Amino acid sequence: MPRELKVGDKASVTRQFTDQDVRLYAELSTDRNPVHLDEAFAATTQFKQRIVHGMLVGSMFTGLMGEELPGNGSIYMTQNLNFKAPVYLNTDVTATVEITSIREGKPIVTLSTICTDNDGKVLVQGEAVMYVPWLKKA
């Protein structure tokens, strides 16, 4: 539903990624890297345990922006992601998006995108640009 948007508007969602989530993503994406799927292999890495696919974590932004902010009907134009720390299975991850600019005269919105853990540690950080066709042009 169209609504007024302004710089500083925020939306967040929190979830955990389970073994089943990681395995389903591995099949869908064909990324079967053992650091995501094999506990024994992952134990030999710098992570010491299995980690969630970075792009699976980043996908939290898709639902958040498509459903909440800017909302239904908005379309991704770009997204960049910087993976700052590993995400372990069954760990709370909070994705937050915040409008940082609205292009004058065009229905284009830029948002900061960040995922953090319960301690506030940054896991994934980036920026998205969304086309928002229902946004009133200035």
N, C-alpha and C positions, 0 to 999 in steps of 0.2 A: 504494500500500500504506500503510495507516495506520501512523503512527509518532508517537512523542512529539515535541512541538514546544515550544520554549522561547524566551523573549525573547533576542535576540542571534543566533539561528540565521540563517545567510546562505547565499545561493547566487548564482552568477554565470555568465554566458555571454558570450563574445566573438565577434563576427562583423564582416564588412564588407558594405556594400551596394553592389552592382554596378549598372551601367547597366541590365541586364536586370531586376533586382529593382525598380528605380525605375519602369521602363516598365510592368512587370506591375502594380505597385501603382497607377499612374496609371490604368490601364484598369479595374482592379477598383473603385477608389474614385471614379472619374470626376474626379479632381483632376488636370487636365492643365495646371496652372500652368506657364508656360514657364521659370520659375526652376528647375524640377526637370528639364525635358526638353530645353531649347534652350540649347546652350553659348553661342551668340552673344548671346542675350537675357540670360542669367545674367551674362555678362561686363560688362554695363552696370549691374548692380545693386551694392549694397554688399558682396555676397558674392564678386563677381568670377569666380565659377564656379558650376556647378550644385550644388544642395544636395539632400539626401535629404528626403523628406516627413517632417515631425515625427512624424506619427502612425505612419508605418512604423517609425521608430526606437522609438517608444513601444510598438509591438507586441512588442518583444523581451520585455517583462514578461509578456505573456500566456503564452507558451510556458514561460518560466522558472517562473512560479508554478503553472501547470497541470501541469507535469511534475516539477518539483524541490521547490519550497517555496512553499506548503504541500504541493503534490503533487496527484496524480490524484484527481479527485472534488471538489476545491475549486472554488468558484464565485465569480466577481467580484461584489462588491456595489457598490463605487465605486473610481474611480481619478482622481486629479488629476495633471496634468502641467504643469510650468513649463519652457518651452523657453529655455535659457540661452545656447546658442551653436549655430551652424550645424553640421550634419554633412555632410561632403563625401563624395562617392563614393569607394569603395575605401580608406576609412580605418577602422582598427580601432576598434570601439565595444564597450565592456564594460558590460553591464547587470548591476546587482547589486540584490538585494532582501534586506532584513533585517527580521526580526520585531521590532517595537517594542512591541507589547502583545498580550495574549490576554485577551479579555473574560471576566471571572469569571462562571461559570454559563452561558455561551453559547459555541457553537462558532464564534466570530468572531475573526479574527486581523487585526491592522493591521501593514502592512509599509511601510518606507521604500523608495522606488524611485529609482534613480539610474543614469544612463548617463554614462560618462566616456570620454575618448580615452586614447591611450597615455601622454600627459603628465600624466594625472590631472585634466585640465580637465573641469569639469562641463558636460555638454551638455544633459541633461534631468534634472529632479528632480521628485519627487512623493511621493505616498502612495497606497496601495491598502488596501482593506478586503475581506477574503475570508471567505466562509462555508465552513467546513470540517466537513461533516456527520459525518465519522468521528472528529472530535476529541472526546475524553472531556470531558464537562462537569464543571467544578469544583464 
